[in-house]
């Protein structure tokens, strides 16, 4: 593969497209300063992807900037033409484009592709990566300015490095260095893993302890479940007893129900008597209604008789009218027959007759109208009276029905009231007895439950105290190490706490807080005994301990008068030969009453208050709540006392269970 041509456009000083042919074998590019020779080398490095050696920090700076008056380009394009050494002599064009935003793009044979195959050679795909791998960012494929001068001026060691890099030996040196670093990191990880393994072992011991506690917890839980079953059994027995009492009371209620049935028969007889009375009352009401109806009928009959008389009078008047009309006709005939005789007086007679007739007819007609009005009024009054009679009759029926319903309802309410009164009288005594029994049972149950809860609470409290003291005893069993060593070898006096005691219990907390765990240090005769004891502990895998050789512990303190309540070592009683040990543990620590006394003495003494708060000579203060530490014998005695209390509480609980059952 050989570079045939380079094409540049918009790259640095090359504004327009420039094609630079590179003939076979040797090509030299010459020109004055500033003509673009170095820019051509930068273009070649840019297109083959070699960033080292380019004289710029940002790719966007490679674009033509327009100079002083020209227009800047939007992008820079560099193309490299390579000829492949095959039979067809194919030409591969690699183009790289950079834009103002700094983004670049590769094109191979005018295709925007990065890794796709571009052509085939002997059934093998050739891509941009393979081409650039051949002529790309290899440090010695392209020699930049001053590279030969630098190579000549290199020291032999530097030249050896270049040759190693060209030959590929430098890669192995780097791999060797990386392997050494990786080996160191692996060793570091192994040491860390060992530390973690030791921590896990310690955690395993803690977990084993927690396992034992969990087993104890399960046992306690099992015991609690048995107690709960006993308690539930007691409740069941009490409930069964209550059910029996309820059944007895139910039998009593059945007797009461039978008595209710007897009283119900009596009520039914009384009800029939009341119904007969109600029927008698209804009969009386009906008779009264009948009487009222008969009075109304008599009134109607009187009105009818009055109407008959009036009709009779009307008929008489009609007969009189008819008679008058007939008489008029007769007179007319007489007047007609004697018309000749009385022609002269006919007009006057006619006038007189007409007047007489008119007056009589008008009077008769007036009377007739009056009679008709009276008849009409009588008919209306009769119809009203009949309607009134019917309405009153209907109302009386409805009233009678309502009265009967009310009487029945009243009798029902009276009977129910009497029944309820009797039922209340009968049941009140039974309910009173039942309520008294229930209240008595509730009181007994409440007192028993309260007593049981108090016993359980006391039992749990004693058990908790017992467990706590057991734990303290376990921690204090470090003294057994001293006992073990005493049996195994000589020259051991015991722990500091065994070799001294506090003169007054008031100062116990202060002294034990000031000495701390050092009170459990073991006093031995000399350093040989101490080393022997350490080896024994290792061999027996018993534990760890701190040994104080009596012949080596020698403390000389300056004479100074104590402040506060006095030196802490002055409140201990011990043998004189252990004075150096006690002085070593407490030195010039003084005891004060409370932390307020620390303030004027800070910086002069190490101080401890009666409550166990500590102020160091350097100025630090530590304190708070602290449990009183007891020695081994005191803890053992207290545990024995607690075991006695625990057994007594359990016996009392069993007695309460038996009493409940």
C-alpha positions in Angstrom: 0.0 0.0 0.0 1.4 3.4 -1.1 0.2 7.0 -0.7 -0.4 8.4 -4.2 -2.0 11.8 -3.6 -3.2 14.2 -0.9 -6.1 16.6 -1.4 -6.7 19.6 0.9 -9.5 22.1 1.0 -10.3 24.7 3.8 -7.5 23.3 5.9 -5.4 25.9 7.7 -3.8 28.1 5.0 -5.3 26.0 2.1 -8.5 27.9 1.4 -9.2 26.4 -2.1 -8.9 22.8 -3.1 -5.2 21.7 -3.6 -4.1 18.4 -4.9 -0.5 17.3 -4.1 0.8 14.4 -6.2 3.3 12.1 -4.5 5.3 10.3 -7.2 6.9 6.9 -6.6 10.1 6.5 -4.6 11.2 10.0 -3.4 9.2 13.2 -3.1 10.5 16.5 -1.6 8.3 19.4 -0.8 10.2 22.7 -0.6 9.3 26.3 -0.3 9.9 29.5 1.7 8.8 29.9 5.3 5.0 30.2 5.7 4.2 28.5 2.4 2.4 25.6 4.1 4.9 22.7 4.2 4.2 22.0 7.9 0.4 22.4 7.3 0.7 19.7 4.7 2.3 17.4 7.2 -0.5 18.3 9.7 -3.1 17.5 7.0 -1.5 14.1 6.5 -1.5 13.4 10.3 -5.1 14.6 10.5 -6.4 12.3 7.7 -4.7 9.2 9.0 -5.9 9.9 12.6 -2.6 10.7 14.2 -3.2 13.3 16.9 0.4 13.4 18.2 2.5 15.9 16.4 -0.4 18.2 15.2 0.2 21.7 16.3 -3.2 22.5 17.7 -5.3 21.7 20.7 -8.8 21.8 19.1 -9.7 20.2 15.7 -11.9 23.2 14.9 -8.7 25.4 14.8 -7.6 23.4 11.7 -10.4 25.1 9.6 -9.3 28.0 7.4 -10.1 31.2 9.4 -10.2 33.6 6.4 -7.1 35.6 7.2 -7.4 39.3 7.5 -10.0 40.0 4.9 -11.1 36.6 3.5 -14.2 34.6 4.4 -13.6 31.7 6.8 -14.5 28.2 5.7 -17.3 26.1 7.3 -15.3 22.9 7.2 -11.9 21.4 6.4 -11.6 18.4 4.1 -8.5 16.3 3.7 -8.4 13.2 1.4 -5.6 10.7 1.1 -5.4 8.3 -2.0 -3.8 4.9 -1.4 -2.9 2.4 -4.1 -3.3 -1.3 -3.1 -0.5 -3.7 -4.3 -2.8 -6.1 -6.1 -3.4 -7.1 -9.6 -6.1 -4.6 -10.2 -4.1 -1.7 -8.6 -7.2 -0.4 -6.8 -7.2 3.1 -5.3 -8.7 3.7 -1.9 -9.7 7.2 -1.0 -9.9 8.1 2.7 -11.5 11.5 3.5 -11.8 13.2 6.9 -14.0 16.2 7.4 -14.0 18.5 10.5 -16.7 21.2 11.1 -16.9 24.3 13.2 -18.6 22.4 16.1 -15.5 20.1 16.4 -17.3 17.0 15.0 -15.4 14.9 12.4 -16.5 12.4 9.8 -14.6 9.7 7.9 -15.5 8.8 4.3 -14.0 5.8 2.5 -14.5 5.9 -1.3 -17.2 8.6 -0.8 -19.1 6.4 1.8 -19.7 7.7 5.3 -18.6 4.5 7.1 -16.4 3.7 10.0 -16.2 -0.1 10.1 -18.2 -1.5 7.1 -16.2 -3.3 4.5 -15.3 -1.1 1.5 -13.7 -3.5 -1.0 -12.6 -7.0 -1.3 -9.1 -8.3 -1.8 -8.6 -12.1 -2.2 -11.9 -12.7 -0.5 -10.9 -10.5 2.5 -12.7 -7.4 3.5 -10.6 -4.2 3.9 -12.0 -1.6 6.2 -11.0 1.9 7.4 -9.6 0.4 10.6 -7.3 -2.0 8.8 -6.0 0.8 6.5 -5.4 3.1 9.4 -3.9 0.3 11.4 -1.3 -0.1 8.7 -0.4 3.5 8.1 -2.1 5.2 11.1 -1.1 6.2 14.6 2.2 4.2 14.6 4.8 6.5 15.9 7.5 5.6 13.4 5.4 5.3 10.1 5.5 9.1 9.8 8.6 11.1 10.9 7.8 14.6 11.8 10.1 17.6 11.9 13.2 17.3 14.2 12.5 13.5 14.7 15.8 12.5 13.0 17.7 15.2 14.9 16.2 14.1 18.2 17.1 10.5 17.3 20.7 11.4 16.6 20.9 13.4 19.8 19.4 10.6 21.9 21.5 8.8 24.5 22.1 5.0 23.9 19.5 4.1 26.5 16.9 6.3 24.8 17.8 4.8 21.4 17.5 1.3 23.0 14.0 2.3 24.2 13.0 3.4 20.7 14.4 0.2 19.2 12.5 -1.8 21.8 9.4 0.1 21.0 9.7 -0.5 17.3 10.5 -4.2 17.9 7.6 -4.6 20.3 9.8 -5.3 23.4 8.5 -2.2 25.2 5.0 -3.7 25.2 6.4 -6.7 27.1 8.2 -4.4 29.6 4.9 -2.6 30.1 3.1 -5.9 30.6 5.8 -7.0 33.1 5.4 -3.7 35.0 1.7 -4.1 35.0 2.0 -7.7 36.1 4.3 -6.7 39.0 1.8 -4.0 40.0 -1.0 -6.5 39.7 0.9 -9.0 41.8 1.5 -6.3 44.5 -2.2 -5.5 44.5 -3.1 -9.2 44.7 -0.7 -9.5 47.7 -2.3 -6.4 49.2 -5.8 -8.0 48.7 -4.6 -11.2 50.2 -3.4 -9.4 53.3 -6.7 -7.5 53.4 -8.5 -10.9 53.0 -6.5 -12.3 55.9 -7.5 -9.3 58.0 -11.1 -9.8 57.0 -10.8 -13.5 57.8 -9.6 -12.8 61.3 -12.4 -10.3 61.7 -14.8 -13.0 60.5 -13.4 -15.4 63.0 -14.0 -12.9 65.7 -17.5 -12.4 64.4 -18.0 -16.1 64.3 -17.2 -16.3 68.0 -19.7 -13.5 68.6 -22.3 -15.3 66.4 -21.7 -18.5 68.4 -22.4 -16.6 71.5 -25.5 -15.1 69.9 -26.5 -18.7 68.9 -26.3 -19.8 72.5 -28.4 -16.8 73.5 -30.9 -17.6 70.7 -31.2 -21.2 72.0 -31.8 -19.9 75.5 -34.4 -17.5 74.0 -36.1 -20.4 72.3 -36.2 -22.3 75.5 -37.6 -19.3 77.3 -40.1 -18.9 74.5 -41.1 -22.5 74.8 -41.6 -22.0 78.5 -43.7 -18.9 77.9 -45.8 -20.9 75.4 -46.4 -23.6 78.0 -47.4 -20.9 80.5 -49.8 -19.4 77.9 -51.3 -22.9 77.4 -51.8 -23.2 81.1 -53.3 -19.8 81.2 -55.6 -20.6 78.3 -56.6 -23.9 80.0 -57.5 -21.9 83.2 -59.6 -19.5 81.1 -61.3 -22.5 79.4 -62.2 -24.0 82.7 -63.6 -20.7 83.9 -65.5 -20.3 80.6 -67.0 -23.8 81.0 -68.0 -23.0 84.5 -69.7 -19.8 83.3 -71.5 -21.8 80.6 -72.8 -24.2 83.2 -74.0 -21.3 85.3 -75.7 -19.9 82.2 -77.4 -23.3 81.5 -78.7 -23.3 85.1 -80.0 -19.8 84.7 -81.5 -20.9 81.3 -83.4 -23.6 83.1 -84.7 -21.1 85.5 -85.8 -18.9 82.6 -87.7 -22.0 81.2 -89.6 -22.2 84.4 -90.3 -18.5 84.2 -91.5 -19.1 80.6 -94.0 -21.8 81.8 -95.3 -19.4 84.4 -95.6 -16.9 81.6 -97.8 -19.3 79.6 -100.1 -19.8 82.6 -100.4 -16.1 83.0 -101.0 -15.9 79.2 -104.1 -18.2 79.6 -105.4 -15.9 82.3 -104.8 -13.0 80.1 -106.8 -14.6 77.3 -109.8 -15.2 79.6 -109.6 -11.6 80.6 -109.4 -10.7 77.0 -112.6 -12.6 76.2 -114.3 -10.9 79.1 -113.2 -7.6 77.7 -114.4 -8.5 74.2 -117.9 -9.4 75.6 -117.9 -6.0 77.4 -116.9 -4.3 74.2 -119.6 -6.1 72.2 -122.2 -5.0 74.9 -120.9 -1.4 74.5 -121.2 -1.8 70.7 -124.8 -3.0 71.0 -125.6 0.0 73.2 -124.0 2.3 70.7 -126.0 0.6 67.9 -129.2 1.1 69.9 -128.3 4.7 70.5 -127.7 5.1 66.8 -131.0 3.5 66.1 -132.7 5.8 68.5 -131.0 8.7 66.9 -132.1 7.4 63.5 -135.7 6.9 64.6 -135.8 10.5 65.8 -134.4 11.6 62.5 -137.0 9.4 60.7 -139.8 11.0 62.8 -138.5 14.4 61.8 -138.6 13.3 58.2 -142.1 11.9 58.5 -143.2 15.1 60.0 -141.7 17.0 57.2 -143.3 14.6 54.7 -146.7 15.1 56.4 -146.1 18.8 56.2 -145.3 18.4 52.5 -148.5 16.4 52.0 -150.6 19.1 53.7 -149.0 21.7 51.6 -149.5 19.6 48.4 -153.1 19.2 49.5 -153.5 22.9 49.9 -151.9 23.4 46.5 -154.4 20.9 44.9 -157.3 22.8 46.5 -156.0 26.0 45.1 -155.7 24.4 41.7 -159.2 23.2 41.9 -160.4 26.8 42.9 -158.5 28.1 39.8 -160.1 25.6 37.6 -163.5 26.4 39.1 -162.8 30.1 38.5 -161.8 29.4 34.9 -165.0 27.4 34.3 -167.0 30.1 35.9 -165.3 32.6 33.6 -166.2 30.6 30.6 -169.8 30.4 31.8 -169.9 34.1 32.3 -168.4 34.6 28.9 -171.2 32.5 27.4 -173.7 34.5 29.4 -172.1 37.7 28.2 -172.1 36.4 24.6 -175.8 35.5 24.8 -176.8 38.8 26.3 -174.4 40.9 24.2 -177.1 42.6 22.5 -178.5 43.6 25.8 -175.5 44.9 27.2 -173.6 46.3 24.2 -173.6 49.7 25.7 -172.0 48.4 28.8 -169.8 45.7 27.2 -166.6 47.7 27.2 -167.0 48.7 30.7 -168.0 45.2 31.8 -165.1 43.7 29.9 -162.7 46.2 31.6 -164.2 45.3 35.0 -164.0 41.6 34.3 -160.6 41.9 32.9 -159.4 43.8 36.0 -161.2 41.2 38.3 -159.7 38.3 36.4 -156.3 39.9 36.4 -156.4 40.5 40.1 -157.5 37.0 40.9 -155.1 35.3 38.6 -152.2 37.4 39.9 -153.1 36.5 43.4 -153.5 32.8 42.7 -150.3 32.8 40.7 -148.5 34.5 43.6 -149.8 31.9 46.0 -148.9 29.1 43.6 -145.4 30.4 43.3 -145.1 30.7 47.1 -146.3 27.1 47.4 -143.9 25.9 44.8 -141.1 27.7 46.6 -142.1 26.1 49.9 -142.3 22.7 48.2 -138.8 23.2 46.7 -137.4 24.3 50.0 -139.1 21.3 51.7 -137.6 19.0 49.1 -134.1 20.5 49.6 -134.5 20.3 53.4 -135.7 16.7 53.0 -132.7 15.8 50.8 -130.4 17.6 53.2 -132.0 15.8 56.1 -131.6 12.4 54.3 -128.0 13.2 53.4 -127.4 14.3 57.0 -128.9 11.0 58.2 -126.8 9.0 55.8 -123.6 10.9 56.7 -124.3 10.6 60.4 -125.1 6.9 59.9 -121.8 6.4 58.1 -119.9 8.5 60.6 -121.4 6.5 63.4 -120.3 3.3 61.7 -116.8 4.6 61.3 -116.8 5.9 64.8 -117.9 2.6 66.1 -115.2 0.8 64.1 -112.5 3.3 65.3 -113.8 2.9 68.8 -113.7 -0.9 68.6 -110.1 -0.6 67.2 -109.0 1.7 70.0 -110.7 -0.4 72.6 -108.9 -3.5 71.2 -105.6 -1.6 71.0 -106.0 -0.3 74.6 -106.8 -3.8 75.8 -103.8 -5.1 74.0 -101.5 -2.5 75.5 -103.0 -3.1 79.0 -102.5 -6.8 78.7 -98.9 -6.3 77.4 -98.2 -3.8 80.2 -99.4 -6.2 82.8 -97.5 -9.0 81.1 -94.3 -6.9 81.0 -94.8 -5.8 84.6 -95.1 -9.5 85.7 -92.1 -10.5 83.5 -90.0 -7.7 84.9 -91.0 -8.6 88.4 -90.1 -12.3 87.8 -86.9 -11.6 85.8 -85.5 -8.9 88.0 -84.6 -11.3 90.7 -83.0 -13.8 88.3 -81.0 -11.1 86.5 -80.0 -9.6 89.8 -78.6 -13.0 90.9 -76.9 -13.5 87.5 -75.3 -10.1 87.6 -74.1 -10.6 91.1 -72.6 -13.9 90.1 -71.0 -12.4 87.0 -69.6 -9.4 88.9 -68.2 -11.7 91.5 -66.6 -14.0 88.9 -65.2 -10.9 87.1 -63.7 -9.6 90.3 -62.2 -13.0 91.1 -60.9 -13.4 87.5 -59.4 -9.8 87.5 -57.7 -10.4 90.9 -56.4 -13.8 89.7 -55.1 -12.3 86.4 -53.6 -9.4 88.2 -51.9 -11.7 90.7 -50.7 -13.9 87.8 -49.4 -10.9 85.8 -47.6 -9.6 88.9 -46.0 -13.0 89.4 -45.0 -13.2 85.7 -43.7 -9.7 85.8 -41.7 -10.4 88.9 -40.5 -13.7 87.4 -39.3 -12.0 84.2 -37.7 -9.2 86.2 -35.8 -11.7 88.4 -34.9 -13.7 85.3 -33.6 -10.6 83.5 -31.6 -9.6 86.5 -30.3 -13.2 86.7 -29.3 -13.2 83.0 -27.6 -9.8 83.5 -25.7 -11.0 86.5 -24.8 -14.2 84.7 -23.3 -12.1 81.9 -21.4 -10.0 84.3 -20.2 -13.3 85.9 -19.1 -14.5 82.5 -17.1 -11.3 82.0 -15.6 -11.7 85.5 -14.6 -15.3 84.9 -11.4 -13.9 83.6 -10.3 -14.3 87.1 -10.4 -18.0 86.4 -7.4 -17.4 84.1 -5.5 -16.4 87.2 -6.7 -19.5 89.0 -5.8 -21.7 86.1 -2.3 -20.2 86.0 -1.9 -20.6 89.7 -2.5 -24.3 89.4 -0.3 -24.6 86.3 2.7 -22.7 87.6 4.0 -20.8 90.6 4.8 -17.1 91.2 1.3 -15.8 90.6 -0.4 -13.6 93.3 -3.7 -13.0 91.5 -5.7 -10.2 89.9 -5.4 -6.6 91.3 -9.1 -6.7 92.3 -8.3 -9.8 94.4 -5.3 -8.2 96.1 -7.0 -5.0 97.2 -10.4 -3.8 98.4 -12.0 -0.4 98.8 -12.0 1.0 102.3 -15.4 2.6 101.9 -18.2 1.6 99.4 -18.7 5.4 98.7 -15.5 5.4 96.7 -16.0 2.1 94.9 -17.4 3.5 91.6 -14.7 6.2 91.5 -11.8 3.8 92.0 -13.1 1.1 89.6 -13.8 3.8 87.0 -10.3 5.3 87.4 -8.5 1.9 87.2 -10.8 0.5 84.5 -10.0 -2.9 83.1 -6.6 -2.8 84.7 -8.2 -4.1 87.9 -8.2 -7.5 86.1 -4.5 -7.4 85.4 -2.6 -10.4 87.0 0.2 -9.7 89.4 3.2 -12.1 89.0 6.5 -12.5 90.7 8.8 -11.6 87.8 9.0 -11.3 84.0 9.9 -14.9 83.6 6.7 -15.9 85.2 4.8 -13.5 82.9 6.4 -14.9 79.8 5.6 -18.5 81.0 2.0 -17.6 81.6 1.6 -16.0 78.1 2.9 -19.3 76.6 0.5 -21.3 78.7 -2.4 -19.2 77.6 -1.4 -19.6 73.9 -0.9 -23.4 74.2 -4.2 -23.9 76.0 -6.1 -21.3 73.8 -7.7 -20.0 76.9 -7.6 -16.2 76.3 -5.5 -13.1 76.8 -4.4 -11.4 80.0 -2.1 -8.6 81.1 0.6 -9.5 83.6 2.4 -7.1 86.0 5.8 -8.4 87.1 6.3 -7.3 90.7 10.0 -6.9 90.4 9.8 -4.6 87.3 6.9 -2.3 88.3 8.6 0.6 90.1 6.9 4.1 90.0 8.5 7.1 91.7 5.9 9.9 91.9 6.8 13.5 93.0 5.7 14.4 96.4 2.7 16.7 96.3 -0.2 17.3 98.6 -3.5 15.9 97.2 -6.5 18.1 96.4 -10.1 17.2 96.5 -10.9 14.3 98.7 -7.5 12.8 98.3 -5.5 10.4 96.2 -7.5 7.4 94.9 -4.8 4.9 96.0 -5.3 6.1 99.5 -8.8 4.6 99.6 -7.6 1.1 98.9 -6.5 -1.5 101.5 -3.7 -3.8 100.3 -0.4 -5.4 101.3 2.6 -3.1 101.3 4.5 -5.2 98.8 1.9 -4.4 96.2 2.2 -0.6 96.7 4.1 -0.2 93.4 1.3 -2.0 91.6 -1.4 0.2 93.1 0.6 3.3 92.4 1.2 2.1 88.8 -2.6 1.7 88.3 -3.8 4.9 89.9 -0.7 7.1 90.0 -1.7 10.6 91.2 -5.4 10.3 90.4 -7.4 12.3 92.9 -11.1 11.8 93.9 -13.5 14.8 93.9 -17.2 14.9 94.8 -18.7 15.9 91.5 -17.7 17.1 88.0 -18.0 20.8 89.0 -14.9 20.3 91.1 -12.9 19.5 87.9 -12.9 23.1 86.7 -10.2 24.7 88.9 -8.0 21.6 88.9 -7.9 20.7 85.2 -4.3 20.6 84.0 -2.8 19.8 87.4 -4.3 16.4 88.2 -6.0 13.4 86.8 -9.4 13.4 88.6 -12.4 11.1 89.1 -15.7 12.0 90.7 -17.7 9.8 93.1 -20.1 8.9 90.2 -17.2 7.7 88.0 -16.7 10.8 85.7 -13.1 11.2 84.7 -11.1 14.4 83.8 -7.6 13.7 82.3 -4.7 16.0 83.2 -4.5 17.0 79.5 -8.0 18.4 79.6 -10.4 15.7 78.2 -13.5 14.8 80.3 -15.5 11.6 80.0 -18.5 10.6 82.0 -22.2 9.7 82.1 -24.2 6.8 83.4 -22.1 3.8 84.5 -23.2 0.6 86.2 -21.5 -0.3 89.4 -18.9 -3.0 88.9 -18.8 -5.7 91.5 -16.0 -8.2 92.1 -16.3 -11.9 91.4 -17.3 -13.0 94.9 -20.0 -10.3 95.3 -21.4 -11.2 91.9 -21.5 -14.9 92.7 -23.3 -14.2 96.0 -25.8 -12.0 94.3 -26.4 -14.6 91.6 -27.0 -17.3 94.2 -29.6 -15.0 95.9 -31.3 -14.3 92.5 -31.5 -18.0 91.8 -33.2 -18.5 95.2 -35.7 -15.7 94.4 -36.2 -17.2 90.9 -37.0 -20.6 92.2 -39.3 -19.1 94.9 -41.2 -17.1 92.2 -41.6 -20.2 90.0 -43.0 -22.2 93.0 -45.4 -19.3 93.7 -46.6 -19.3 90.0 -47.2 -23.1 90.2 -49.3 -22.6 93.3 -51.3 -19.9 91.6 -51.8 -22.2 88.6 -53.0 -25.0 90.8 -55.3 -22.7 92.7 -56.8 -21.4 89.4 -57.4 -25.0 88.2 
